[in-house]
Amino acid sequence: MINDKLMTKLNNGDRAFGTFVKINSTAVIEMLGQKGFDFAIIDREHSVFSDTDVEKMIMAADVWGLPVIIRTPGNAAEHILHALDSGASGIQVPDISSVSQIYKIIENAKYYPEGSRGLSFAQRAAGYGFQGGNEYIEKSNQNTVIAVHIENREIAEKIDEVCSIPQLDVVFVGPADLSQSMGKPGKTDDPEVVALIENVFRVAIKNNKKVGIYVGTEEAIKKYADLGATYFAWKSDVLLLNEGIRSSENTFKKI
């Protein structure tokens, strides 16, 4: 059965902190689980993980009670099915440009009566058949976190329609990609980019949607927490390792 700790935390209005996992190592997952992260996002969009790799990573996470979200390579039905059948706590889907795509994502992520996800009780998420039946279907529909990326102007300007979808849990803002789609790559502090991001927050919160965002500084956490964000993607394992290596290099140079 999927880990429902993240969904519970979000439903309670609490802030949840995770990080993107790009390194294909169960040791990374174990370290995150030991040090109090609320969730991990396995990044299948920008990193290389097979379906088998993902399942092993989730197994490692389960030992520490760490919920795992899969950032899928895209919105194809098979990407969603494989992620959820492996026992992930949810999906985070990039490259969204239309509201109809979100409806299709939900259809592929939910079982009847909310969707048409391929039904099997033999996969890991259902305990290989030991947790099958109506209870598994009901809990999967209730506890699976569905997040979509708001990372281009096209979908950001349709945020009212996006937030009218009842089964959508989290709208996840990608400031860098959003700035690029507006012809201002990397200029996340540009007034026009800031205004669009703040509008996404306002509309989402008005419609009782959780808002997620990538953050890389304490200042960014405070800024977006004040705007109402509760789902934070703090850097990535690669960036955290990069910072540690740079710090070591600086230490060596002082000797």
Phi and psi in degrees as a GROMACS rama.xvg file:
@    title "Ramachandran Plot"
@    xaxis  label "Phi"
@    yaxis  label "Psi"
@TYPE xy
-69.2003  152.196  ILE-2
-74.4898  119.81  ASN-3
-98.6012  10.5116  ASP-4
-62.8866  -37.8894  LYS-5
-69.5589  -45.2467  LEU-6
-60.4252  -41.4384  MET-7
-62.406  -44.0841  THR-8
-61.6517  -45.0858  LYS-9
-65.9297  -42.2272  LEU-10
-65.1872  -26.7907  ASN-11
-80.9867  -4.81965  ASN-12
82.2799  11.4918  GLY-13
-83.4596  155.742  ASP-14
-82.3316  139.329  ARG-15
-123.517  134.396  ALA-16
-118.321  124.552  PHE-17
-129.657  -173.263  GLY-18
-148.755  155.148  THR-19
-75.9261  133.863  PHE-20
-107.109  114.974  VAL-21
-112.722  -16.3727  LYS-22
-90.7762  125.883  ILE-23
-79.8318  78.4478  ASN-24
-150.555  126.603  SER-25
-67.1969  -22.5892  THR-26
-62.5401  -37.2798  ALA-27
-61.821  -45.6938  VAL-28
-60.55  -43.4916  ILE-29
-62.6337  -40.3874  GLU-30
-64.9811  -41.8978  MET-31
-63.6111  -40.3898  LEU-32
-64.8386  -35.4029  GLY-33
-74.1562  -27.1189  GLN-34
-104.998  21.7548  LYS-35
87.0435  13.3888  GLY-36
-66.8502  145.931  PHE-37
-82.3027  -24.553  ASP-38
-166.177  165.618  PHE-39
-127.156  143.447  ALA-40
-111.169  105.52  ILE-41
-74.8889  121.381  ILE-42
-93.9877  96.7817  ASP-43
-93.1516  -0.128134  ARG-44
-83.2568  -44.5108  GLU-45
-113.61  6.91316  HIS-46
-135.168  175.023  SER-47
-110.954  106.135  VAL-48
-133.178  132.042  PHE-49
-83.7039  171.299  SER-50
-60.1114  -38.7927  ASP-51
-65.4184  -42.6675  THR-52
-57.2526  -46.1331  ASP-53
-59.8562  -44.2154  VAL-54
-62.8258  -40.2395  GLU-55
-66.4809  -38.128  LYS-56
-64.0122  -40.7637  MET-57
-67.8007  -36.959  ILE-58
-59.0325  -44.1943  MET-59
-64.2412  -39.9304  ALA-60
-64.1493  -38.5096  ALA-61
-61.8106  -31.7605  ASP-62
-59.8867  -35.2278  VAL-63
-101.965  5.76691  TRP-64
68.2531  29.261  GLY-65
-96.2105  114.938  LEU-66
-64.2904  143.427  PRO-67
-120.823  128.512  VAL-68
-106.134  139.49  ILE-69
-104.265  117.789  ILE-70
-80.1822  109.934  ARG-71
-73.6843  159.334  THR-72
-65.4248  -25.3567  PRO-73
-171.145  -162.364  GLY-74
-102.767  15.659  ASN-75
-65.2454  146.99  ALA-76
-57.4637  -39.6441  ALA-77
-66.8782  -32.8818  GLU-78
-64.4077  -41.8316  HIS-79
-68.8121  -44.9983  ILE-80
-61.1339  -47.9708  LEU-81
-64.0536  -39.578  HIS-82
-62.2528  -48.1423  ALA-83
-76.4466  -34.4874  LEU-84
-64.7883  -24.7378  ASP-85
-75.4071  -11.4268  SER-86
102.206  15.7988  GLY-87
-64.6016  154.243  ALA-88
-79.8516  -11.1855  SER-89
172.688  -178.03  GLY-90
-128.876  151.831  ILE-91
-130.859  111.167  GLN-92
-106.324  123.52  VAL-93
-90.1098  -179.622  PRO-94
58.1658  50.0325  ASP-95
-99.8494  130.199  ILE-96
-127.67  -7.13059  SER-97
-143.461  154.028  SER-98
-67.081  -33.913  VAL-99
-61.985  -32.4414  SER-100
-62.9041  -38.3873  GLN-101
-66.8843  -41.3541  ILE-102
-59.7275  -39.0043  TYR-103
-69.0642  -38.5887  LYS-104
-58.614  -46.5013  ILE-105
-64.1551  -41.9358  ILE-106
-58.8056  -38.9135  GLU-107
-79.9444  -15.3742  ASN-108
-98.5334  -18.2403  ALA-109
-111.321  146.342  LYS-110
-84.7353  164.301  TYR-111
-53.867  138.428  TYR-112
-92.4182  3.24264  PRO-113
-91.263  -14.2028  GLU-114
-165.018  -163.682  GLY-115
-135.876  33.4478  SER-116
-54.7741  140.034  ARG-117
-56.0444  127.027  GLY-118
-95.9413  124.12  LEU-119
-150.133  147.392  SER-120
-111.751  5.67745  PHE-121
-93.9927  -10.0418  ALA-122
-82.3449  171.655  GLN-123
-60.0591  -40.1491  ARG-124
-57.9693  -30.0214  ALA-125
-98.7055  16.4094  ALA-126
68.1849  30.718  GLY-127
57.051  32.9213  TYR-128
100.553  -14.88  GLY-129
-77.8684  -17.4924  PHE-130
-122.621  31.4016  GLN-131
-78.4433  -175.026  GLY-132
94.3004  -170.791  GLY-133
-61.9283  -32.9121  ASN-134
-63.1727  -43.2628  GLU-135
-62.3706  -45.8387  TYR-136
-60.6626  -46.7533  ILE-137
-63.4155  -45.7068  GLU-138
-69.3785  -34.6199  LYS-139
-63.5637  -45.5614  SER-140
-63.3865  -35.6313  ASN-141
-78.7003  -37.7173  GLN-142
-104.556  -6.3137  ASN-143
-79.6119  120.148  THR-144
-78.8327  126.171  VAL-145
-114.785  115.691  ILE-146
-122.288  141.933  ALA-147
-125.522  148.515  VAL-148
-79.908  132.967  HIS-149
-107.617  92.6309  ILE-150
-136.223  15.0808  GLU-151
-145.929  156.247  ASN-152
-59.9666  -35.9241  ARG-153
-57.4745  -48.5425  GLU-154
-81.3583  -30.6502  ILE-155
-62.1934  -34.5418  ALA-156
-78.9995  -4.13989  GLU-157
-109.69  21.7308  LYS-158
-61.5828  -29.36  ILE-159
-61.7194  -44.7055  ASP-160
-67.0713  -41.7906  GLU-161
-57.458  -46.1946  VAL-162
-77.7349  -3.74946  CYS-163
-85.6709  -4.52236  SER-164
-83.8803  113.171  ILE-165
-64.3135  -33.9872  PRO-166
-82.9886  -4.29627  GLN-167
-80.3548  128.209  LEU-168
-94.9339  -46.6221  ASP-169
-131.974  132.469  VAL-170
-101.945  123.732  VAL-171
-109.409  116.136  PHE-172
-86.7531  128.847  VAL-173
-108.799  93.5374  GLY-174
-57.7508  -41.131  PRO-175
-65.8687  -49.8713  ALA-176
-64.4873  -37.0739  ASP-177
-62.4234  -43.8763  LEU-178
-62.3772  -38.6309  SER-179
-64.3139  -40.4808  GLN-180
-66.8637  -17.7496  SER-181
-97.6731  9.07328  MET-182
77.5303  19.556  GLY-183
-133.039  59.4603  LYS-184
-55.9511  123.934  PRO-185
82.8254  -8.54508  GLY-186
-91.7275  68.466  LYS-187
-73.2359  -12.967  THR-188
-95.5975  2.15509  ASP-189
-60.5634  135.495  ASP-190
-53.7188  -37.4321  PRO-191
-69.0043  -39.8626  GLU-192
-66.7253  -45.4155  VAL-193
-59.3968  -42.9912  VAL-194
-62.4963  -40.6441  ALA-195
-68.1365  -41.4221  LEU-196
-61.7179  -45.7012  ILE-197
-64.9702  -32.6757  GLU-198
-67.719  -39.4086  ASN-199
-58.2716  -45.6332  VAL-200
-60.08  -48.2136  PHE-201
-59.62  -48.0974  ARG-202
-66.7723  -43.3655  VAL-203
-61.9113  -47.8239  ALA-204
-66.4614  -37.6089  ILE-205
-60.1611  -31.7204  LYS-206
-98.1054  15.6832  ASN-207
61.303  32.9797  ASN-208
-96.1165  146.352  LYS-209
-78.0847  142.855  LYS-210
-113.623  130.164  VAL-211
-116.173  157.318  GLY-212
-160.492  150.826  ILE-213
-78.4316  133.86  TYR-214
-133.784  144.218  VAL-215
-127.167  -0.927443  GLY-216
-139.846  159.703  THR-217
-64.1321  -34.1707  GLU-218
-63.0116  -39.8155  GLU-219
-66.2994  -39.258  ALA-220
-58.6911  -48.937  ILE-221
-63.1755  -44.5662  LYS-222
-57.1154  -50.0477  LYS-223
-80.3058  -25.9516  TYR-224
-64.2254  -40.5127  ALA-225
-64.2508  -29.135  ASP-226
-81.0691  -13.5099  LEU-227
116.421  5.94427  GLY-228
-65.0282  142.607  ALA-229
-129.67  -7.50704  THR-230
-120.677  103.092  TYR-231
-110.69  127.725  PHE-232
-100.998  102.305  ALA-233
-88.8675  103.42  TRP-234
53.6795  -144.452  LYS-235
-155.119  165.509  SER-236
-61.9796  -35.8657  ASP-237
-63.5342  -44.8296  VAL-238
-67.4984  -39.342  LEU-239
-63.7025  -40.1462  LEU-240
-67.5609  -41.8525  LEU-241
-56.4742  -45.636  ASN-242
-64.7565  -38.565  GLU-243
-64.9655  -40.1452  GLY-244
-66.6893  -43.0401  ILE-245
-62.1564  -40.4856  ARG-246
-63.4498  -40.2268  SER-247
-64.11  -42.8039  SER-248
-58.7215  -44.0182  GLU-249
-64.3426  -36.3441  ASN-250
-63.7223  -43.9916  THR-251
-60.5002  -38.769  PHE-252
-68.7578  -20.9237  LYS-253
-81.0578  -14.5831  LYS-254
